[in-house]
Amino acid sequence: MAKDKKKKKKNKELETARVSAAAVAGSVSEEPKPNLSRKEFEKALEPLQTELVRMQEWVKASGTKICVLFEGRDTA
């Protein structure tokens, strides 16, 4: 019985990660966005950093192997 609960929890966590990854991938746009002010940039950045930390905690807890790819001019 305890194994079933752990398996269900793990499956739910995996599904959450898939949905989160799909949401991030779906938010990528080909057209350039107008320049943001520093305040707007930091406001937009905060939920993305939060999601990255949540993913990090999930990876640590589940022991899953992942590859994270950051793409853009400022990733060099």
N, C-alpha and C positions, 0 to 999 in steps of 0.2 A: 504494500500500500504506500509506503514512504517513497519507494522508487517511482511509482506512478506520479506522485505529487512533484517530485524533482524533475521528472521528464516533462510534465506539463508546464512547469515554471520555465524550464530551459527552452521549450518550444515557443512559449509566449515571448521570452526575451529575444529569441532569434527572429521571430516575426516582427517585433518592434524595431529591431535593428534594420531589417529589410525595408520596412516602411520608411524609416528615417533616411536610409540611404537613397531610396527612390525619391523621396521628397527633396532632398538636396540635389540629386541629379536632375530632377525636373525643374529646378529653379535656375539652372544655367541658361543664359540667353545669349544668342549670337550677336545681337545689336548692342552697341556701346551705350552705357547709361550716362546721364549727365553727372558732372562732378558733384560730390557730396561735401557738405561742410564737415568740419571735424566732429561736431556734435552729432550730426546725422550718421556719420560713419561709425562712431563708437556705439550708437544706439543699434545700428544694424549688425555690428560685429558681436555684440554681447550674446544674443541667442545662438549664434553659430559656435562661439567658444564654449557655451554651456553644453551644446549637443556633442561637441568633440570630447569634453570631459566625461559626459555620460557614457559615450562609446568606450572611452578608455577604461572606465570603471567596469563596464560590462565585459570587456576583453579580459581584464584582470580576474574578475569573478568566474568567468566561464572557461578561461584557458584557451579560448579559440585563437587560431592563427589568422591574422588579417594583413592586408596590404593597404596602406592609405596613400593615395596619390594626390599631391597638391600641385595644381597647375596654374600658371600665370606668370606675369613679368616679375613679380616680387618674390618668387620662390627660388630664385637662383642661388 
